[in-house]
Amino acid sequence: MKNKPVTADMYVEDIVEKYPEAVRILTRLGVICIQCGAPVWGTLQEVVEMAGLDIDEVLSEVNDPQ
């Protein structure tokens, strides 16, 4: 994901499509529920806030997984 990193204003649907490897990380962090069947999840910033997490920490984890 180093070419074009995930940003807070990206829609989750776009992240899932463009960076499928991010799904595992986001799910582990409790950010999104891929299996819940929601048609639209909103931006990463919105779902991170709903999960009560820090956007900078999530972006760091997604863009530079250890």
N, C-alpha and C positions, 0 to 999 in steps of 0.2 A: 504494500500500500504506500510505498514511499514516493511513487510517481505523482500521485494526486491524492493527498491525504483526506481522510474523512474530516468533515467540519461540523460544527454544531448546528449550522443552518441547513444541512442536508436532510432530505426526507428519508425516513427509515427504509421505505420501499426501495429507494435508489441505492442505499447502502447495501441492502440485501442483494440487489441485482448486480451491482458493480463490484462489491467486495464480499462475496459469500463467505469468505474465511472469517469475516468480522462477526458473523452470526453466533458462532460458538463463544466468542469473547463476550459479546453483549448479553447473551443468555446466561453465561456464568456470573456476570455482574448483576443480573436481575433487572436488566434494562428493558428488555422487550419479551413479549410472549408470541413467538412465531406461530405456535400451534393454536393460539386462541381464535384464529379466524377473523380477526379484525380486518376490515377492508383497507383502512388507512390508519397508520400509526402516528403521523405527524412528523415534526422534525426531531432530530436526535436531542436537541436542547430540551424540547418539550417532554419527551419520554424519560430523559434523565432526571429532570425536575420532578416528574411524577413518581419516580423511583426513589427520590430523596438522595440522589448521588451528586457528586461534584463533576461538572462537565469537563473540567480540565483533566481530572484523573481518568475519566472514561476515554477522552480523546487520546491521552497518552498511552493508555493500555491498548486501544484499538489500532493506533497508528504505529506503535512500536512494541508489539507483543514480545514478551521475554522468551 
